[in-house]
C-alpha cells in the first residue's frame, strides 16, 4: 500500500480527533479500508466522528472511535 490515510486529524488547532472516510456518499470506512480504496482510485471523503459511538466500517466492521460520545453508556449509576 502506497499511502495510509490518517486515523486521527493532525491539522493545526484540530489535532487528535478520530477520522473516518465516506465512499459512495454513504458508506463509512476506517482509515485502512479507505487507504485501500484510495490506492484503487476510488474517491473517499474525510470526516470526523464527533459523537457516533455506533459507527463501524462497512468493509471490515472495525468500530470507528468517536471524539465525544460516552463509550460506556450502560453504566448509568442506577441500581
mmCIF file of the N, C-alpha and C atoms, coordinates in Angstrom:
data_MODEL
# 
_entry.id   MODEL 
# 
loop_
_atom_site.group_PDB 
_atom_site.id 
_atom_site.type_symbol 
_atom_site.label_atom_id 
_atom_site.label_alt_id 
_atom_site.label_comp_id 
_atom_site.label_asym_id 
_atom_site.label_entity_id 
_atom_site.label_seq_id 
_atom_site.pdbx_PDB_ins_code 
_atom_site.Cartn_x 
_atom_site.Cartn_y 
_atom_site.Cartn_z 
_atom_site.occupancy 
_atom_site.B_iso_or_equiv 
_atom_site.pdbx_formal_charge 
_atom_site.auth_seq_id 
_atom_site.auth_comp_id 
_atom_site.auth_asym_id 
_atom_site.auth_atom_id 
_atom_site.pdbx_PDB_model_num 
ATOM 1   N N  . UNK A 1 1  ? 0.855   -1.172 0.000  1.00 0.00 ? 1  UNK A N  1 
ATOM 2   C CA . UNK A 1 1  ? 0.000   0.000  0.000  1.00 0.00 ? 1  UNK A CA 1 
ATOM 3   C C  . UNK A 1 1  ? 0.898   1.231  0.000  1.00 0.00 ? 1  UNK A C  1 
ATOM 4   N N  . UNK A 1 2  ? 0.641   2.135  -0.882 1.00 0.00 ? 2  UNK A N  1 
ATOM 5   C CA . UNK A 1 2  ? 1.498   3.294  -1.080 1.00 0.00 ? 2  UNK A CA 1 
ATOM 6   C C  . UNK A 1 2  ? 1.364   4.324  0.037  1.00 0.00 ? 2  UNK A C  1 
ATOM 7   N N  . UNK A 1 3  ? 0.169   4.669  0.411  1.00 0.00 ? 3  UNK A N  1 
ATOM 8   C CA . UNK A 1 3  ? -0.044  5.723  1.397  1.00 0.00 ? 3  UNK A CA 1 
ATOM 9   C C  . UNK A 1 3  ? -1.224  5.345  2.281  1.00 0.00 ? 3  UNK A C  1 
ATOM 10  N N  . UNK A 1 4  ? -1.023  5.425  3.584  1.00 0.00 ? 4  UNK A N  1 
ATOM 11  C CA . UNK A 1 4  ? -2.094  5.122  4.528  1.00 0.00 ? 4  UNK A CA 1 
ATOM 12  C C  . UNK A 1 4  ? -2.711  6.433  4.999  1.00 0.00 ? 4  UNK A C  1 
ATOM 13  N N  . UNK A 1 5  ? -4.004  6.557  4.806  1.00 0.00 ? 5  UNK A N  1 
ATOM 14  C CA . UNK A 1 5  ? -4.717  7.753  5.242  1.00 0.00 ? 5  UNK A CA 1 
ATOM 15  C C  . UNK A 1 5  ? -4.708  7.828  6.774  1.00 0.00 ? 5  UNK A C  1 
ATOM 16  N N  . UNK A 1 6  ? -4.720  9.024  7.344  1.00 0.00 ? 6  UNK A N  1 
ATOM 17  C CA . UNK A 1 6  ? -4.627  9.160  8.797  1.00 0.00 ? 6  UNK A CA 1 
ATOM 18  C C  . UNK A 1 6  ? -5.870  8.670  9.531  1.00 0.00 ? 6  UNK A C  1 
ATOM 19  N N  . UNK A 1 7  ? -5.647  8.108  10.726 1.00 0.00 ? 7  UNK A N  1 
ATOM 20  C CA . UNK A 1 7  ? -6.727  7.671  11.596 1.00 0.00 ? 7  UNK A CA 1 
ATOM 21  C C  . UNK A 1 7  ? -7.215  8.836  12.465 1.00 0.00 ? 7  UNK A C  1 
ATOM 22  N N  . UNK A 1 8  ? -6.318  9.770  12.761 1.00 0.00 ? 8  UNK A N  1 
ATOM 23  C CA . UNK A 1 8  ? -6.643  10.933 13.585 1.00 0.00 ? 8  UNK A CA 1 
ATOM 24  C C  . UNK A 1 8  ? -6.252  12.206 12.839 1.00 0.00 ? 8  UNK A C  1 
ATOM 25  N N  . UNK A 1 9  ? -6.985  13.271 13.113 1.00 0.00 ? 9  UNK A N  1 
ATOM 26  C CA . UNK A 1 9  ? -6.677  14.548 12.478 1.00 0.00 ? 9  UNK A CA 1 
ATOM 27  C C  . UNK A 1 9  ? -5.327  15.055 12.990 1.00 0.00 ? 9  UNK A C  1 
ATOM 28  N N  . UNK A 1 10 ? -4.626  15.782 12.131 1.00 0.00 ? 10 UNK A N  1 
ATOM 29  C CA . UNK A 1 10 ? -3.321  16.310 12.520 1.00 0.00 ? 10 UNK A CA 1 
ATOM 30  C C  . UNK A 1 10 ? -3.100  17.731 12.011 1.00 0.00 ? 10 UNK A C  1 
ATOM 31  N N  . UNK A 1 11 ? -4.176  18.425 11.710 1.00 0.00 ? 11 UNK A N  1 
ATOM 32  C CA . UNK A 1 11 ? -4.069  19.805 11.257 1.00 0.00 ? 11 UNK A CA 1 
ATOM 33  C C  . UNK A 1 11 ? -3.953  20.724 12.471 1.00 0.00 ? 11 UNK A C  1 
ATOM 34  N N  . UNK A 1 12 ? -3.293  21.849 12.336 1.00 0.00 ? 12 UNK A N  1 
ATOM 35  C CA . UNK A 1 12 ? -3.177  22.784 13.469 1.00 0.00 ? 12 UNK A CA 1 
ATOM 36  C C  . UNK A 1 12 ? -4.556  23.155 14.026 1.00 0.00 ? 12 UNK A C  1 
ATOM 37  N N  . UNK A 1 13 ? -4.661  23.197 15.330 1.00 0.00 ? 13 UNK A N  1 
ATOM 38  C CA . UNK A 1 13 ? -5.899  23.510 16.052 1.00 0.00 ? 13 UNK A CA 1 
ATOM 39  C C  . UNK A 1 13 ? -6.982  22.454 15.862 1.00 0.00 ? 13 UNK A C  1 
ATOM 40  N N  . UNK A 1 14 ? -6.620  21.300 15.350 1.00 0.00 ? 14 UNK A N  1 
ATOM 41  C CA . UNK A 1 14 ? -7.586  20.235 15.091 1.00 0.00 ? 14 UNK A CA 1 
ATOM 42  C C  . UNK A 1 14 ? -6.857  18.893 15.165 1.00 0.00 ? 14 UNK A C  1 
ATOM 43  N N  . UNK A 1 15 ? -6.117  18.682 16.240 1.00 0.00 ? 15 UNK A N  1 
ATOM 44  C CA . UNK A 1 15 ? -5.246  17.516 16.355 1.00 0.00 ? 15 UNK A CA 1 
ATOM 45  C C  . UNK A 1 15 ? -5.884  16.441 17.237 1.00 0.00 ? 15 UNK A C  1 
ATOM 46  N N  . UNK A 1 16 ? -5.834  15.198 16.769 1.00 0.00 ? 16 UNK A N  1 
ATOM 47  C CA . UNK A 1 16 ? -6.234  14.060 17.575 1.00 0.00 ? 16 UNK A CA 1 
ATOM 48  C C  . UNK A 1 16 ? -7.677  13.632 17.499 1.00 0.00 ? 16 UNK A C  1 
ATOM 49  N N  . UNK A 1 17 ? -8.478  14.242 16.641 1.00 0.00 ? 17 UNK A N  1 
ATOM 50  C CA . UNK A 1 17 ? -9.871  13.826 16.509 1.00 0.00 ? 17 UNK A CA 1 
ATOM 51  C C  . UNK A 1 17 ? -9.968  12.611 15.593 1.00 0.00 ? 17 UNK A C  1 
ATOM 52  N N  . UNK A 1 18 ? -10.810 11.628 15.956 1.00 0.00 ? 18 UNK A N  1 
ATOM 53  C CA . UNK A 1 18 ? -10.915 10.413 15.143 1.00 0.00 ? 18 UNK A CA 1 
ATOM 54  C C  . UNK A 1 18 ? -11.578 10.687 13.785 1.00 0.00 ? 18 UNK A C  1 
ATOM 55  N N  . UNK A 1 19 ? -10.948 10.160 12.755 1.00 0.00 ? 19 UNK A N  1 
ATOM 56  C CA . UNK A 1 19 ? -11.440 10.355 11.398 1.00 0.00 ? 19 UNK A CA 1 
ATOM 57  C C  . UNK A 1 19 ? -12.039 9.070  10.849 1.00 0.00 ? 19 UNK A C  1 
ATOM 58  N N  . UNK A 1 20 ? -12.966 9.222  9.926  1.00 0.00 ? 20 UNK A N  1 
ATOM 59  C CA . UNK A 1 20 ? -13.438 8.109  9.117  1.00 0.00 ? 20 UNK A CA 1 
ATOM 60  C C  . UNK A 1 20 ? -13.589 8.645  7.711  1.00 0.00 ? 20 UNK A C  1 
ATOM 61  N N  . UNK A 1 21 ? -13.841 7.767  6.796  1.00 0.00 ? 21 UNK A N  1 
ATOM 62  C CA . UNK A 1 21 ? -13.904 8.158  5.389  1.00 0.00 ? 21 UNK A CA 1 
ATOM 63  C C  . UNK A 1 21 ? -15.223 7.694  4.800  1.00 0.00 ? 21 UNK A C  1 
ATOM 64  N N  . UNK A 1 22 ? -15.703 8.413  3.806  1.00 0.00 ? 22 UNK A N  1 
ATOM 65  C CA . UNK A 1 22 ? -17.001 8.121  3.205  1.00 0.00 ? 22 UNK A CA 1 
ATOM 66  C C  . UNK A 1 22 ? -16.800 7.776  1.736  1.00 0.00 ? 22 UNK A C  1 
ATOM 67  N N  . UNK A 1 23 ? -17.369 6.632  1.356  1.00 0.00 ? 23 UNK A N  1 
ATOM 68  C CA . UNK A 1 23 ? -17.306 6.160  -0.024 1.00 0.00 ? 23 UNK A CA 1 
ATOM 69  C C  . UNK A 1 23 ? -18.724 6.088  -0.553 1.00 0.00 ? 23 UNK A C  1 
ATOM 70  N N  . UNK A 1 24 ? -18.916 6.497  -1.782 1.00 0.00 ? 24 UNK A N  1 
ATOM 71  C CA . UNK A 1 24 ? -20.224 6.437  -2.446 1.00 0.00 ? 24 UNK A CA 1 
ATOM 72  C C  . UNK A 1 24 ? -21.295 7.200  -1.672 1.00 0.00 ? 24 UNK A C  1 
ATOM 73  N N  . UNK A 1 25 ? -20.910 8.272  -1.013 1.00 0.00 ? 25 UNK A N  1 
ATOM 74  C CA . UNK A 1 25 ? -21.808 9.197  -0.309 1.00 0.00 ? 25 UNK A CA 1 
ATOM 75  C C  . UNK A 1 25 ? -22.476 8.641  0.948  1.00 0.00 ? 25 UNK A C  1 
ATOM 76  N N  . UNK A 1 26 ? -22.310 7.338  1.268  1.00 0.00 ? 26 UNK A N  1 
ATOM 77  C CA . UNK A 1 26 ? -22.991 6.831  2.456  1.00 0.00 ? 26 UNK A CA 1 
ATOM 78  C C  . UNK A 1 26 ? -22.252 5.706  3.194  1.00 0.00 ? 26 UNK A C  1 
ATOM 79  N N  . UNK A 1 27 ? -21.219 5.146  2.628  1.00 0.00 ? 27 UNK A N  1 
ATOM 80  C CA . UNK A 1 27 ? -20.516 4.036  3.272  1.00 0.00 ? 27 UNK A CA 1 
ATOM 81  C C  . UNK A 1 27 ? -19.361 4.557  4.113  1.00 0.00 ? 27 UNK A C  1 
ATOM 82  N N  . UNK A 1 28 ? -19.394 4.243  5.402  1.00 0.00 ? 28 UNK A N  1 
ATOM 83  C CA . UNK A 1 28 ? -18.322 4.642  6.316  1.00 0.00 ? 28 UNK A CA 1 
ATOM 84  C C  . UNK A 1 28 ? -17.176 3.645  6.219  1.00 0.00 ? 28 UNK A C  1 
ATOM 85  N N  . UNK A 1 29 ? -15.951 4.168  6.162  1.00 0.00 ? 29 UNK A N  1 
ATOM 86  C CA . UNK A 1 29 ? -14.765 3.319  6.099  1.00 0.00 ? 29 UNK A CA 1 
ATOM 87  C C  . UNK A 1 29 ? -13.755 3.736  7.152  1.00 0.00 ? 29 UNK A C  1 
ATOM 88  N N  . UNK A 1 30 ? -13.050 2.753  7.723  1.00 0.00 ? 30 UNK A N  1 
ATOM 89  C CA . UNK A 1 30 ? -11.935 3.055  8.610  1.00 0.00 ? 30 UNK A CA 1 
ATOM 90  C C  . UNK A 1 30 ? -10.759 3.540  7.760  1.00 0.00 ? 30 UNK A C  1 
ATOM 91  N N  . UNK A 1 31 ? -9.722  4.017  8.402  1.00 0.00 ? 31 UNK A N  1 
ATOM 92  C CA . UNK A 1 31 ? -8.603  4.583  7.639  1.00 0.00 ? 31 UNK A CA 1 
ATOM 93  C C  . UNK A 1 31 ? -7.880  3.547  6.783  1.00 0.00 ? 31 UNK A C  1 
ATOM 94  N N  . UNK A 1 32 ? -7.800  2.294  7.233  1.00 0.00 ? 32 UNK A N  1 
ATOM 95  C CA . UNK A 1 32 ? -7.102  1.265  6.452  1.00 0.00 ? 32 UNK A CA 1 
ATOM 96  C C  . UNK A 1 32 ? -7.905  0.870  5.204  1.00 0.00 ? 32 UNK A C  1 
ATOM 97  N N  . UNK A 1 33 ? -9.201  0.664  5.349  1.00 0.00 ? 33 UNK A N  1 
ATOM 98  C CA . UNK A 1 33 ? -10.028 0.310  4.190  1.00 0.00 ? 33 UNK A CA 1 
ATOM 99  C C  . UNK A 1 33 ? -10.115 1.472  3.212  1.00 0.00 ? 33 UNK A C  1 
ATOM 100 N N  . UNK A 1 34 ? -10.181 2.697  3.731  1.00 0.00 ? 34 UNK A N  1 
ATOM 101 C CA . UNK A 1 34 ? -10.201 3.869  2.858  1.00 0.00 ? 34 UNK A CA 1 
ATOM 102 C C  . UNK A 1 34 ? -8.889  3.994  2.097  1.00 0.00 ? 34 UNK A C  1 
ATOM 103 N N  . UNK A 1 35 ? -7.786  3.638  2.739  1.00 0.00 ? 35 UNK A N  1 
ATOM 104 C CA . UNK A 1 35 ? -6.487  3.689  2.064  1.00 0.00 ? 35 UNK A CA 1 
ATOM 105 C C  . UNK A 1 35 ? -6.438  2.701  0.913  1.00 0.00 ? 35 UNK A C  1 
ATOM 106 N N  . UNK A 1 36 ? -6.987  1.505  1.120  1.00 0.00 ? 36 UNK A N  1 
ATOM 107 C CA . UNK A 1 36 ? -7.031  0.500  0.056  1.00 0.00 ? 36 UNK A CA 1 
ATOM 108 C C  . UNK A 1 36 ? -7.895  0.983  -1.108 1.00 0.00 ? 36 UNK A C  1 
ATOM 109 N N  . UNK A 1 37 ? -9.036  1.598  -0.793 1.00 0.00 ? 37 UNK A N  1 
ATOM 110 C CA . UNK A 1 37 ? -9.907  2.127  -1.841 1.00 0.00 ? 37 UNK A CA 1 
ATOM 111 C C  . UNK A 1 37 ? -9.201  3.250  -2.602 1.00 0.00 ? 37 UNK A C  1 
ATOM 112 N N  . UNK A 1 38 ? -8.488  4.085  -1.880 1.00 0.00 ? 38 UNK A N  1 
ATOM 113 C CA . UNK A 1 38 ? -7.778  5.215  -2.474 1.00 0.00 ? 38 UNK A CA 1 
ATOM 114 C C  . UNK A 1 38 ? -6.705  4.731  -3.455 1.00 0.00 ? 38 UNK A C  1 
ATOM 115 N N  . UNK A 1 39 ? -6.013  3.662  -3.096 1.00 0.00 ? 39 UNK A N  1 
ATOM 116 C CA . UNK A 1 39 ? -4.992  3.087  -3.976 1.00 0.00 ? 39 UNK A CA 1 
ATOM 117 C C  . UNK A 1 39 ? -5.627  2.590  -5.271 1.00 0.00 ? 39 UNK A C  1 
ATOM 118 N N  . UNK A 1 40 ? -6.853  2.064  -5.179 1.00 0.00 ? 40 UNK A N  1 
ATOM 119 C CA . UNK A 1 40 ? -7.568  1.572  -6.363 1.00 0.00 ? 40 UNK A CA 1 
ATOM 120 C C  . UNK A 1 40 ? -8.195  2.696  -7.184 1.00 0.00 ? 40 UNK A C  1 
ATOM 121 N N  . UNK A 1 41 ? -8.022  3.926  -6.730 1.00 0.00 ? 41 UNK A N  1 
ATOM 122 C CA . UNK A 1 41 ? -8.547  5.060  -7.475 1.00 0.00 ? 41 UNK A CA 1 
ATOM 123 C C  . UNK A 1 41 ? -9.944  5.491  -7.091 1.00 0.00 ? 41 UNK A C  1 
ATOM 124 N N  . UNK A 1 42 ? -10.491 4.919  -6.028 1.00 0.00 ? 42 UNK A N  1 
ATOM 125 C CA . UNK A 1 42 ? -11.824 5.287  -5.569 1.00 0.00 ? 42 UNK A CA 1 
ATOM 126 C C  . UNK A 1 42 ? -11.716 6.545  -4.709 1.00 0.00 ? 42 UNK A C  1 
ATOM 127 N N  . UNK A 1 43 ? -12.527 7.530  -4.998 1.00 0.00 ? 43 UNK A N  1 
ATOM 128 C CA . UNK A 1 43 ? -12.520 8.776  -4.247 1.00 0.00 ? 43 UNK A CA 1 
ATOM 129 C C  . UNK A 1 43 ? -13.223 8.577  -2.907 1.00 0.00 ? 43 UNK A C  1 
ATOM 130 N N  . UNK A 1 44 ? -12.566 8.951  -1.822 1.00 0.00 ? 44 UNK A N  1 
ATOM 131 C CA . UNK A 1 44 ? -13.162 8.896  -0.487 1.00 0.00 ? 44 UNK A CA 1 
ATOM 132 C C  . UNK A 1 44 ? -13.086 10.282 0.133  1.00 0.00 ? 44 UNK A C  1 
ATOM 133 N N  . UNK A 1 45 ? -14.095 10.614 0.921  1.00 0.00 ? 45 UNK A N  1 
ATOM 134 C CA . UNK A 1 45 ? -14.133 11.898 1.618  1.00 0.00 ? 45 UNK A CA 1 
ATOM 135 C C  . UNK A 1 45 ? -13.773 11.678 3.086  1.00 0.00 ? 45 UNK A C  1 
ATOM 136 N N  . UNK A 1 46 ? -13.030 12.604 3.658  1.00 0.00 ? 46 UNK A N  1 
ATOM 137 C CA . UNK A 1 46 ? -12.649 12.527 5.058  1.00 0.00 ? 46 UNK A CA 1 
ATOM 138 C C  . UNK A 1 46 ? -13.689 13.241 5.910  1.00 0.00 ? 46 UNK A C  1 
ATOM 139 N N  . UNK A 1 47 ? -14.000 12.662 7.073  1.00 0.00 ? 47 UNK A N  1 
ATOM 140 C CA . UNK A 1 47 ? -14.936 13.276 8.017  1.00 0.00 ? 47 UNK A CA 1 
ATOM 141 C C  . UNK A 1 47 ? -14.486 12.949 9.436  1.00 0.00 ? 47 UNK A C  1 
ATOM 142 N N  . UNK A 1 48 ? -14.964 13.713 10.399 1.00 0.00 ? 48 UNK A N  1 
ATOM 143 C CA . UNK A 1 48 ? -14.645 13.485 11.809 1.00 0.00 ? 48 UNK A CA 1 
ATOM 144 C C  . UNK A 1 48 ? -15.841 12.848 12.492 1.00 0.00 ? 48 UNK A C  1 
ATOM 145 N N  . UNK A 1 49 ? -15.594 11.814 13.280 1.00 0.00 ? 49 UNK A N  1 
ATOM 146 C CA . UNK A 1 49 ? -16.662 11.185 14.042 1.00 0.00 ? 49 UNK A CA 1 
ATOM 147 C C  . UNK A 1 49 ? -16.741 11.880 15.401 1.00 0.00 ? 49 UNK A C  1 
ATOM 148 N N  . UNK A 1 50 ? -17.637 12.821 15.514 1.00 0.00 ? 50 UNK A N  1 
ATOM 149 C CA . UNK A 1 50 ? -17.745 13.586 16.745 1.00 0.00 ? 50 UNK A CA 1 
ATOM 150 C C  . UNK A 1 50 ? -18.422 12.799 17.858 1.00 0.00 ? 50 UNK A C  1 
ATOM 151 N N  . UNK A 1 51 ? -19.616 12.231 17.620 1.00 0.00 ? 51 UNK A N  1 
ATOM 152 C CA . UNK A 1 51 ? -20.390 11.655 18.723 1.00 0.00 ? 51 UNK A CA 1 
ATOM 153 C C  . UNK A 1 51 ? -21.020 10.294 18.450 1.00 0.00 ? 51 UNK A C  1 
ATOM 154 N N  . UNK A 1 52 ? -20.826 9.708  17.295 1.00 0.00 ? 52 UNK A N  1 
ATOM 155 C CA . UNK A 1 52 ? -21.478 8.429  16.983 1.00 0.00 ? 52 UNK A CA 1 
ATOM 156 C C  . UNK A 1 52 ? -20.640 7.271  17.530 1.00 0.00 ? 52 UNK A C  1 
ATOM 157 N N  . UNK A 1 53 ? -21.063 6.712  18.671 1.00 0.00 ? 53 UNK A N  1 
ATOM 158 C CA . UNK A 1 53 ? -20.304 5.602  19.247 1.00 0.00 ? 53 UNK A CA 1 
ATOM 159 C C  . UNK A 1 53 ? -20.715 4.252  18.663 1.00 0.00 ? 53 UNK A C  1 
ATOM 160 N N  . UNK A 1 54 ? -21.595 4.256  17.668 1.00 0.00 ? 54 UNK A N  1 
ATOM 161 C CA . UNK A 1 54 ? -22.001 3.028  16.977 1.00 0.00 ? 54 UNK A CA 1 
ATOM 162 C C  . UNK A 1 54 ? -21.637 3.071  15.503 1.00 0.00 ? 54 UNK A C  1 
ATOM 163 N N  . UNK A 1 55 ? -20.529 3.717  15.178 1.00 0.00 ? 55 UNK A N  1 
ATOM 164 C CA . UNK A 1 55 ? -20.092 3.816  13.787 1.00 0.00 ? 55 UNK A CA 1 
ATOM 165 C C  . UNK A 1 55 ? -19.065 2.720  13.512 1.00 0.00 ? 55 UNK A C  1 
ATOM 166 N N  . UNK A 1 56 ? -19.346 1.909  12.513 1.00 0.00 ? 56 UNK A N  1 
ATOM 167 C CA . UNK A 1 56 ? -18.471 0.799  12.137 1.00 0.00 ? 56 UNK A CA 1 
ATOM 168 C C  . UNK A 1 56 ? -18.114 0.903  10.667 1.00 0.00 ? 56 UNK A C  1 
ATOM 169 N N  . UNK A 1 57 ? -16.957 0.391  10.319 1.00 0.00 ? 57 UNK A N  1 
ATOM 170 C CA . UNK A 1 57 ? -16.512 0.358  8.927  1.00 0.00 ? 57 UNK A CA 1 
ATOM 171 C C  . UNK A 1 57 ? -17.407 -0.603 8.140  1.00 0.00 ? 57 UNK A C  1 
ATOM 172 N N  . UNK A 1 58 ? -17.872 -0.164 6.984  1.00 0.00 ? 58 UNK A N  1 
ATOM 173 C CA . UNK A 1 58 ? -18.723 -1.005 6.138  1.00 0.00 ? 58 UNK A CA 1 
ATOM 174 C C  . UNK A 1 58 ? -17.950 -2.130 5.460  1.00 0.00 ? 58 UNK A C  1 
ATOM 175 N N  . UNK A 1 59 ? -16.635 -2.041 5.418  1.00 0.00 ? 59 UNK A N  1 
ATOM 176 C CA . UNK A 1 59 ? -15.833 -3.078 4.761  1.00 0.00 ? 59 UNK A CA 1 
ATOM 177 C C  . UNK A 1 59 ? -15.343 -4.150 5.742  1.00 0.00 ? 59 UNK A C  1 
ATOM 178 N N  . UNK A 1 60 ? -14.734 -3.738 6.856  1.00 0.00 ? 60 UNK A N  1 
ATOM 179 C CA . UNK A 1 60 ? -14.110 -4.710 7.774  1.00 0.00 ? 60 UNK A CA 1 
ATOM 180 C C  . UNK A 1 60 ? -14.805 -4.809 9.130  1.00 0.00 ? 60 UNK A C  1 
ATOM 181 N N  . UNK A 1 61 ? -15.818 -3.991 9.374  1.00 0.00 ? 61 UNK A N  1 
ATOM 182 C CA . UNK A 1 61 ? -16.607 -3.979 10.612 1.00 0.00 ? 61 UNK A CA 1 
ATOM 183 C C  . UNK A 1 61 ? -15.834 -3.499 11.846 1.00 0.00 ? 61 UNK A C  1 
ATOM 184 N N  . UNK A 1 62 ? -14.714 -2.827 11.647 1.00 0.00 ? 62 UNK A N  1 
ATOM 185 C CA . UNK A 1 62 ? -13.974 -2.267 12.773 1.00 0.00 ? 62 UNK A CA 1 
ATOM 186 C C  . UNK A 1 62 ? -14.752 -1.078 13.331 1.00 0.00 ? 62 UNK A C  1 
ATOM 187 N N  . UNK A 1 63 ? -14.829 -0.989 14.662 1.00 0.00 ? 63 UNK A N  1 
ATOM 188 C CA . UNK A 1 63 ? -15.500 0.146  15.286 1.00 0.00 ? 63 UNK A CA 1 
ATOM 189 C C  . UNK A 1 63 ? -14.650 1.392  15.086 1.00 0.00 ? 63 UNK A C  1 
ATOM 190 N N  . UNK A 1 64 ? -15.285 2.482  14.696 1.00 0.00 ? 64 UNK A N  1 
ATOM 191 C CA . UNK A 1 64 ? -14.599 3.745  14.475 1.00 0.00 ? 64 UNK A CA 1 
ATOM 192 C C  . UNK A 1 64 ? -14.803 4.610  15.709 1.00 0.00 ? 64 UNK A C  1 
ATOM 193 N N  . UNK A 1 65 ? -13.715 4.967  16.331 1.00 0.00 ? 65 UNK A N  1 
ATOM 194 C CA . UNK A 1 65 ? -13.726 5.743  17.568 1.00 0.00 ? 65 UNK A CA 1 
ATOM 195 C C  . UNK A 1 65 ? -14.432 7.088  17.374 1.00 0.00 ? 65 UNK A C  1 
ATOM 196 N N  . UNK A 1 66 ? -15.098 7.560  18.441 1.00 0.00 ? 66 UNK A N  1 
ATOM 197 C CA . UNK A 1 66 ? -15.740 8.879  18.386 1.00 0.00 ? 66 UNK A CA 1 
ATOM 198 C C  . UNK A 1 66 ? -15.023 9.838  19.327 1.00 0.00 ? 66 UNK A C  1 
ATOM 199 N N  . UNK A 1 67 ? -15.156 11.124 19.056 1.00 0.00 ? 67 UNK A N  1 
ATOM 200 C CA . UNK A 1 67 ? -14.455 12.130 19.849 1.00 0.00 ? 67 UNK A CA 1 
ATOM 201 C C  . UNK A 1 67 ? -15.132 12.380 21.193 1.00 0.00 ? 67 UNK A C  1 
ATOM 202 N N  . UNK A 1 68 ? -16.454 12.489 21.202 1.00 0.00 ? 68 UNK A N  1 
ATOM 203 C CA . UNK A 1 68 ? -17.134 12.923 22.422 1.00 0.00 ? 68 UNK A CA 1 
ATOM 204 C C  . UNK A 1 68 ? -18.229 12.003 22.931 1.00 0.00 ? 68 UNK A C  1 
ATOM 205 N N  . UNK A 1 69 ? -18.566 10.955 22.237 1.00 0.00 ? 69 UNK A N  1 
ATOM 206 C CA . UNK A 1 69 ? -19.651 10.076 22.690 1.00 0.00 ? 69 UNK A CA 1 
ATOM 207 C C  . UNK A 1 69 ? -19.232 9.343  23.951 1.00 0.00 ? 69 UNK A C  1 
ATOM 208 N N  . UNK A 1 70 ? -20.201 9.079  24.785 1.00 0.00 ? 70 UNK A N  1 
ATOM 209 C CA . UNK A 1 70 ? -19.955 8.337  26.009 1.00 0.00 ? 70 UNK A CA 1 
ATOM 210 C C  . UNK A 1 70 ? -19.804 6.867  25.631 1.00 0.00 ? 70 UNK A C  1 
ATOM 211 N N  . UNK A 1 71 ? -18.585 6.361  25.694 1.00 0.00 ? 71 UNK A N  1 
ATOM 212 C CA . UNK A 1 71 ? -18.304 4.982  25.275 1.00 0.00 ? 71 UNK A CA 1 
ATOM 213 C C  . UNK A 1 71 ? -18.964 3.951  26.192 1.00 0.00 ? 71 UNK A C  1 
ATOM 214 N N  . UNK A 1 72 ? -19.271 4.319  27.447 1.00 0.00 ? 72 UNK A N  1 
ATOM 215 C CA . UNK A 1 72 ? -19.844 3.371  28.388 1.00 0.00 ? 72 UNK A CA 1 
ATOM 216 C C  . UNK A 1 72 ? -21.203 3.876  28.859 1.00 0.00 ? 72 UNK A C  1 
ATOM 217 N N  . UNK A 1 73 ? -22.169 3.931  27.952 1.00 0.00 ? 73 UNK A N  1 
ATOM 218 C CA . UNK A 1 73 ? -23.494 4.412  28.296 1.00 0.00 ? 73 UNK A CA 1 
ATOM 219 C C  . UNK A 1 73 ? -24.269 3.421  29.139 1.00 0.00 ? 73 UNK A C  1 
ATOM 220 N N  . UNK A 1 74 ? -23.817 2.173  29.221 1.00 0.00 ? 74 UNK A N  1 
ATOM 221 C CA . UNK A 1 74 ? -24.519 1.167  30.019 1.00 0.00 ? 74 UNK A CA 1 
ATOM 222 C C  . UNK A 1 74 ? -24.336 1.416  31.504 1.00 0.00 ? 74 UNK A C  1 
ATOM 223 N N  . UNK A 1 75 ? -23.324 2.177  31.903 1.00 0.00 ? 75 UNK A N  1 
ATOM 224 C CA . UNK A 1 75 ? -23.067 2.478  33.297 1.00 0.00 ? 75 UNK A CA 1 
ATOM 225 C C  . UNK A 1 75 ? -23.740 3.794  33.658 1.00 0.00 ? 75 UNK A C  1 
ATOM 226 N N  . UNK A 1 76 ? -25.033 3.722  34.041 1.00 0.00 ? 76 UNK A N  1 
ATOM 227 C CA . UNK A 1 76 ? -25.791 4.928  34.342 1.00 0.00 ? 76 UNK A CA 1 
ATOM 228 C C  . UNK A 1 76 ? -25.768 5.272  35.813 1.00 0.00 ? 76 UNK A C  1 
ATOM 229 N N  . UNK A 1 77 ? -25.235 4.375  36.654 1.00 0.00 ? 77 UNK A N  1 
ATOM 230 C CA . UNK A 1 77 ? -25.170 4.643  38.073 1.00 0.00 ? 77 UNK A CA 1 
ATOM 231 C C  . UNK A 1 77 ? -26.433 4.239  38.816 1.00 0.00 ? 77 UNK A C  1 
ATOM 232 N N  . UNK A 1 78 ? -27.427 3.717  38.120 1.00 0.00 ? 78 UNK A N  1 
ATOM 233 C CA . UNK A 1 78 ? -28.675 3.295  38.761 1.00 0.00 ? 78 UNK A CA 1 
ATOM 234 C C  . UNK A 1 78 ? -28.532 1.865  39.233 1.00 0.00 ? 78 UNK A C  1 
ATOM 235 N N  . UNK A 1 79 ? -29.259 1.543  40.334 1.00 0.00 ? 79 UNK A N  1 
ATOM 236 C CA . UNK A 1 79 ? -29.238 0.173  40.844 1.00 0.00 ? 79 UNK A CA 1 
ATOM 237 C C  . UNK A 1 79 ? -30.592 -0.462 40.762 1.00 0.00 ? 79 UNK A C  1 
# 
